[in-house]
Amino acid sequence: MVELSLAEPAVPADLCCPVAEGGAGCAAVAVEARTEALAAPALETRGLGVSFAGRPLLRGIDLRIEDRRVLALIGPSGAGKTTLLFCLNRMIELSPGLRRQGEVFLFGEPIARREADAVRREVGMLFQQPVIFPGGIADNVLFGLRHSGLAPRKSFPERLEKALAEAALWDEVKDRLSEPAASLSVGQQQRLCLARALAVEPRVLLLDEPTSALDPRSTDAIEERIREISRTRAIVLVTHSLGQARRVADEIACLDRRDGPEGPAGELFECGPCRERLERPLSRELARFLESERA
């Protein structure tokens, strides 16, 4: 579940300058520093790592995810792509035994300083399989709003229609909102889950192979939604489909496992413009992964 934060990113202390001590010149410096802070990436990781019982799973991940862009995470199975996603909204903390190192920033603010639930409301997630709650279609979409107190109840009908329309589902369900959500097709259920995340207006969306269980028609519908939603939000997409990455992603990042002093762990080997990197990979790891996918 996700939420729109109205808090403004903090300006780094060493860039601020009190106007009273320096007049207009310092005021200009403060404005420039504030502009830089507001232009912070949607998400950023610095030295991010994850371990379990002393065994590394991810190591040294430095990654920037710009606002209103789609970043596709690719790489072989077991490289740590889903684990990385779970770090970005603190869901990693729900897995006993997993330990995170390094820092994650949400629009310039360390997520470790925020309440975990607040972070998860701002950084929504769509899973590989649809997660449908008991109850009707409307109940599923409004679940986050009702349990978070983010909006007054009188706004629910408008938020419901907006979220379902943004997920391209409104026209299909507007006349049966009280029917069980489980009565929908799998493709519709996945779009329903997307609407549930969008209802609380996230700043970022994390998508973990959202079309792997869908037929081609439903996949097309989700991909169209990804392109449309990225006009207003950052999206991180885990996918094993290079075709999907080409169709929807602006940037691409490749994870693969590499040996280290404490054992093999997922590392970031390459990141850059999607089409350019898929056509001309710079690392052996990405080249090897692309070759294996084409075989």
LINBELZI-V410606 format. One record per residue. N is the residue number from 1. SS is DSSP state (a for helix, b for strand, c for the rest). PHI is phi in degrees with one decimal (NA if undefined). D_FIRST is the distance of its C-alpha to the first C-alpha in whole Angstrom. Layout:
N;SS;PHI;D_FIRST
N;SS;PHI;D_FIRST
This chain:
1;c;NA;0
2;c;-140.2;4
3;c;-149.2;7
4;c;-86.2;11
5;c;-89.7;13
6;c;-97.0;16
7;c;-72.6;18
8;c;-89.1;21
9;c;-58.1;21
10;c;-73.7;24
11;c;-85.5;27
12;c;-53.3;29
13;a;-60.2;32
14;a;-75.0;34
15;a;-101.0;34
16;c;-82.6;34
17;c;-145.1;38
18;c;-60.7;39
19;a;-62.6;40
20;a;-62.0;43
21;a;-92.7;44
22;a;-136.7;44
23;a;65.5;45
24;a;-64.5;43
25;a;-61.1;43
26;a;-68.4;41
27;a;-61.0;39
28;a;-64.4;39
29;a;-62.9;38
30;a;-63.1;35
31;a;-63.5;34
32;a;-63.3;34
33;a;-64.2;32
34;a;-63.9;29
35;a;-62.3;29
36;a;-61.5;29
37;a;-62.8;26
38;a;-68.1;24
39;c;-92.4;25
40;c;-60.8;23
41;c;-62.3;21
42;c;-59.2;17
43;b;-135.5;17
44;b;-148.5;20
45;b;-116.3;21
46;b;-133.0;25
47;b;59.3;26
48;b;-73.6;23
49;b;-144.3;24
50;b;-138.0;23
51;b;-136.2;26
52;b;-134.6;26
53;c;52.8;29
54;c;81.9;31
55;b;-97.6;30
56;b;-72.8;29
57;b;-110.8;26
58;b;-131.2;25
59;b;-147.1;27
60;b;59.8;28
61;b;-86.0;25
62;b;-114.1;25
63;b;-146.4;23
64;b;-114.8;22
65;b;-121.6;20
66;c;-77.8;21
67;c;-67.7;19
68;c;57.9;19
69;c;-135.0;20
70;b;-109.6;19
71;b;-106.5;20
72;b;-95.4;21
73;b;-96.2;21
74;b;-126.7;24
75;c;144.5;27
76;c;-65.9;28
77;c;-59.6;26
78;c;88.0;26
79;c;-79.3;26
80;c;105.4;23
81;a;-66.1;20
82;a;-68.0;17
83;a;-59.1;18
84;a;-62.0;18
85;a;-56.5;14
86;a;-64.1;13
87;a;-72.2;15
88;a;-74.1;13
89;c;-129.8;10
90;c;66.8;12
91;a;-68.4;11
92;a;-58.7;15
93;a;-73.0;16
94;a;-85.6;15
95;c;-102.4;18
96;c;-57.8;21
97;c;93.2;24
98;b;-83.5;22
99;b;-126.0;23
100;b;-102.3;22
101;b;-120.2;24
102;b;84.1;24
103;b;-128.0;22
104;b;-127.2;19
105;b;-117.2;18
106;b;-112.6;16
107;c;48.9;18
108;c;86.7;21
109;b;-108.2;19
110;b;-60.3;19
111;a;-70.1;16
112;a;-65.8;18
113;a;-87.4;19
114;c;-102.3;15
115;c;-65.2;14
116;a;-58.8;11
117;a;-64.1;8
118;a;-65.5;9
119;a;-64.1;9
120;a;-69.9;6
121;a;-73.6;4
122;a;-84.0;7
123;b;-118.0;7
124;b;-79.4;5
125;b;-142.1;7
126;b;-119.1;10
127;c;-93.0;12
128;c;-63.2;16
129;c;-108.8;16
130;c;-60.0;14
131;c;-107.7;12
132;c;-103.3;13
133;c;-90.3;13
134;c;-60.5;17
135;c;113.4;18
136;b;-82.2;18
137;a;-61.3;16
138;a;-62.2;15
139;a;-59.3;14
140;a;-64.7;12
141;a;-66.2;10
142;c;-89.5;10
143;a;-55.2;9
144;a;-64.8;6
145;a;-63.1;9
146;a;-66.7;11
147;a;-91.7;10
148;a;-106.1;9
149;c;67.6;12
150;c;-75.9;11
151;c;-146.2;14
152;c;-66.8;17
153;a;-60.2;17
154;a;-64.2;20
155;a;-88.1;18
156;a;-59.5;16
157;a;-58.3;18
158;a;-67.6;18
159;a;-65.8;14
160;a;-62.3;15
161;a;-64.2;17
162;a;-60.9;16
163;a;-66.0;13
164;a;-66.7;15
165;a;-67.6;18
166;a;-66.2;16
167;c;-90.3;15
168;c;58.1;19
169;c;-125.4;19
170;a;-56.8;20
171;a;-63.5;23
172;a;-84.1;23
173;a;-127.5;22
174;c;-60.4;22
175;c;-97.6;25
176;c;-143.8;24
177;c;-65.1;20
178;c;-90.2;21
179;c;-70.6;22
180;b;-58.9;20
181;a;-62.6;18
182;a;-67.3;20
183;a;-78.5;22
184;c;-76.2;21
185;c;-68.3;22
186;a;-60.3;20
187;a;-63.0;20
188;a;-67.3;19
189;a;-63.1;16
190;a;-66.7;15
191;a;-69.6;15
192;a;-64.7;13
193;a;-62.6;10
194;a;-63.5;10
195;a;-61.6;11
196;a;-62.2;8
197;a;-67.0;5
198;a;-70.3;8
199;c;-60.4;9
200;c;-101.6;7
201;c;54.6;9
202;c;-70.9;8
203;c;-92.5;11
204;b;-141.1;11
205;b;-122.0;10
206;b;-109.2;11
207;b;-121.1;13
208;b;-101.6;15
209;c;46.0;18
210;c;-69.8;16
211;c;-115.6;19
212;c;-65.3;21
213;c;-103.7;22
214;c;-107.0;22
215;c;-77.7;26
216;a;-55.1;27
217;a;-65.7;26
218;a;-67.8;23
219;a;-61.3;22
220;a;-59.2;24
221;a;-65.1;22
222;a;-66.7;19
223;a;-63.2;21
224;a;-62.5;22
225;a;-65.2;18
226;a;-59.4;17
227;a;-62.6;21
228;a;-70.6;20
229;a;-66.6;16
230;c;-67.5;18
231;c;-70.4;20
232;c;-124.8;17
233;c;-145.8;15
234;b;-79.8;15
235;b;-132.6;15
236;b;-113.3;16
237;b;-119.2;17
238;b;-87.3;18
239;c;-147.9;21
240;c;-101.1;25
241;c;-101.5;26
242;a;-65.7;28
243;a;-62.6;29
244;a;-64.3;25
245;a;-58.7;25
246;a;-61.4;28
247;a;-74.7;26
248;a;-121.0;23
249;c;-93.5;23
250;c;-89.2;25
251;b;-123.5;25
252;b;-138.3;25
253;b;-133.6;25
254;b;-109.6;27
255;b;-106.5;26
256;b;-154.5;29
257;b;-88.1;31
258;b;-136.9;34
259;c;-68.4;36
260;c;-148.3;36
261;c;-57.0;38
262;c;-100.8;35
263;c;121.4;35
264;c;-69.9;33
265;b;-154.4;29
266;b;-70.2;27
267;b;-131.9;28
268;b;-87.4;27
269;b;-102.8;31
270;b;-159.0;30
271;b;-149.7;28
272;b;172.5;29
273;b;-56.9;29
274;a;-58.3;28
275;a;-61.8;31
276;a;-63.2;34
277;a;-71.4;32
278;a;-69.4;33
279;a;-86.0;36
280;c;-136.6;37
281;c;-64.8;36
282;c;-98.8;37
283;c;-106.8;36
284;a;-64.5;38
285;a;-64.8;34
286;a;-67.4;33
287;a;-60.4;36
288;a;-66.4;36
289;a;-65.4;33
290;a;-63.2;34
291;a;-65.0;37
292;a;-67.5;36
293;a;-72.9;33
294;a;-83.5;36
295;c;-67.5;39
